[in-house]
Amino acid sequence: MKPLKIEENIFRIAFGLIFAIFHFQFVIEFLYFYPLEGVPENFGIVTYDAPLFFLWNMLKLQAPKWLYNLFFAVGGSIMYIVFGVIIGSMIDSLISKMTRAQELKKAKVDSKQ
């Protein structure tokens, strides 16, 4: 297993953290545990955590309200972290390809001289 190099994976880490903070600040904090006035109950679950919501309904799970909220809070955070890591991976990959292309171009120029 390759050791994790932070400088090579900075966008994975950054986007994973950004997405996790987004989920915590806007979905968990306000919509699950402190519902806003005028916002329907579980609005955030259907809107922001739709894949988990459909999985919950497909399995026809029954649980108390606190466990329901906990499932979507933890599961949704993990889901958003994974989305952030995927987006960060694409950006890291693009940057590494651009860097390699520049190095190859520089090596060709140096070899011609």
Secondary structure, DSSP 8 states (H G I E B T S, - for coil): -----GGGSHHHHHHHHHHHHHIIIIIIIIIIIS--TTS-TTHHHHHH-HHHHHHHHHHT----HHHHHHHHHHHHHHHHHHHHHHHHHHHHHHHHHHHHHHHHHHHHHHHH-
